[in-house]
Amino acid sequence: MTGTNRRLLDAGTVLGCPHGGRVTAATPTSGGVRVAGAAVATAAHSYVVTGCPHTVDRVPSPCVTVRWTADTTGITVDGAPVLLDTSAAQCFSAALVPQGPPVVQAAQRKVTVR
C-alpha cells in the first residue's frame, strides 16, 4: 500500500480564513510533543480568527472561530487527534454561520500515513 503525504499542523503553521483573516490558537498549543521546537496542533485546541473583512450585503460578518474535525489517523497527542493539512475545518461568524474552510498557508512537517 502506498502512503499519502500529509502535513502536520503545528504552532508555526500559518492559517487564514477564506477572506484573508488570520487564524491563531486561542488555547496554547503547549503539549509535550514538539516538532522542530513547535508544539503540535490538536483538535483539543480552540482557534480564533482576527482581521476578517467578510461582509454580507455590506454588513460586516467576519469569521471569528474555526472548528476542526480531525482525521481518523489514530495519531494523538495527549489523547487528542493531531491536525493535518487535510483535516476538515470550518470558519464561523459570531452567529455561528459557516463561512468556508480555513486556508493552510504553510505547513512545515510531513507525516506519511500507510
C-alpha positions as CSV (number, residue, x, y, z in Angstrom):
1,M,0.0,0.0,0.0
2,T,1.3,3.4,-0.9
3,G,1.5,6.1,1.8
4,T,-0.1,9.5,1.5
5,N,1.9,12.6,2.4
6,R,0.0,14.9,4.7
7,R,1.4,17.9,6.6
8,L,1.2,18.1,10.3
9,L,0.0,21.4,11.7
10,D,2.0,23.0,14.5
11,A,2.2,26.3,16.3
12,G,4.3,27.6,13.4
13,T,1.7,26.9,10.7
14,V,0.2,30.0,9.1
15,L,-3.5,29.7,8.8
16,G,-6.1,32.1,7.4
17,C,-9.9,32.3,6.9
18,P,-11.1,32.2,3.3
19,H,-11.5,36.0,3.4
20,G,-7.9,36.8,4.5
21,G,-8.3,36.9,8.3
22,R,-5.6,35.3,10.5
23,V,-6.3,32.1,12.4
24,T,-4.5,31.6,15.7
25,A,-4.8,29.2,18.6
26,A,-6.9,30.7,21.4
27,T,-5.7,28.0,23.7
28,P,-1.9,27.4,23.9
29,T,-0.5,24.6,21.8
30,S,1.8,23.8,24.6
31,G,1.6,20.0,24.7
32,G,4.6,17.9,25.4
33,V,5.0,16.9,21.7
34,R,7.0,19.3,19.5
35,V,8.4,19.1,16.0
36,A,11.5,21.2,15.4
37,G,10.6,23.2,18.6
38,A,7.0,24.0,17.6
39,A,4.1,22.4,19.5
40,V,1.9,20.1,17.5
41,A,-1.7,21.3,16.9
42,T,-4.6,19.1,18.0
43,A,-8.3,19.1,17.8
44,A,-8.4,19.9,21.6
45,H,-7.2,23.5,20.9
46,S,-9.6,26.4,20.2
47,Y,-8.9,28.6,17.2
48,V,-9.9,32.3,16.7
49,V,-9.9,34.5,13.6
50,T,-8.9,38.1,13.6
51,G,-9.0,40.7,10.8
52,C,-11.6,39.0,8.7
53,P,-13.1,41.6,6.3
54,H,-16.1,39.5,5.2
55,T,-19.4,41.3,4.7
56,V,-22.9,40.1,3.6
57,D,-25.0,42.8,1.9
58,R,-22.4,45.4,3.1
59,V,-23.0,44.3,6.7
60,P,-19.8,43.0,8.5
61,S,-20.0,39.3,9.1
62,P,-16.4,38.4,9.9
63,C,-15.1,34.9,10.7
64,V,-14.4,34.6,14.4
65,T,-13.8,31.0,15.1
66,V,-12.6,27.8,13.5
67,R,-13.9,24.3,14.3
68,W,-11.7,21.3,13.2
69,T,-12.7,17.7,12.6
70,A,-9.5,15.8,13.0
71,D,-8.6,13.0,10.5
72,T,-9.0,9.4,11.8
73,T,-5.3,8.6,11.5
74,G,-5.1,7.3,15.1
75,I,-2.3,9.7,15.8
76,T,-2.9,11.6,19.0
77,V,-1.1,14.0,21.4
78,D,-2.2,14.0,25.0
79,G,-5.2,12.0,23.9
80,A,-6.4,14.5,21.3
81,P,-6.2,13.8,17.5
82,V,-3.5,15.8,15.7
83,L,-4.4,18.2,13.0
84,L,-3.2,17.7,9.4
85,D,-3.5,20.0,6.4
86,T,-6.2,17.6,5.2
87,S,-8.3,17.8,8.4
88,A,-11.8,19.1,7.8
89,A,-12.5,22.5,9.3
90,Q,-15.0,25.3,9.0
91,C,-14.8,29.0,9.9
92,F,-17.8,30.5,11.6
93,S,-19.2,34.0,12.2
94,A,-20.2,35.2,15.7
95,A,-23.8,34.0,14.8
96,L,-22.3,30.5,14.1
97,V,-22.9,30.8,10.3
98,P,-20.5,28.6,8.4
99,Q,-18.3,30.8,6.1
100,G,-15.9,28.4,4.5
101,P,-12.8,26.3,5.3
102,P,-9.6,27.9,6.6
103,V,-6.6,28.1,4.3
104,V,-3.4,26.4,5.3
105,Q,-0.8,28.8,4.0
106,A,2.3,27.0,5.2
107,A,2.9,23.7,6.9
108,Q,6.4,22.5,7.6
109,R,6.2,18.8,8.6
110,K,5.2,15.8,6.6
111,V,3.6,12.7,8.0
112,T,3.3,9.5,5.9
113,V,0.2,7.5,6.6
114,R,0.2,3.9,5.5
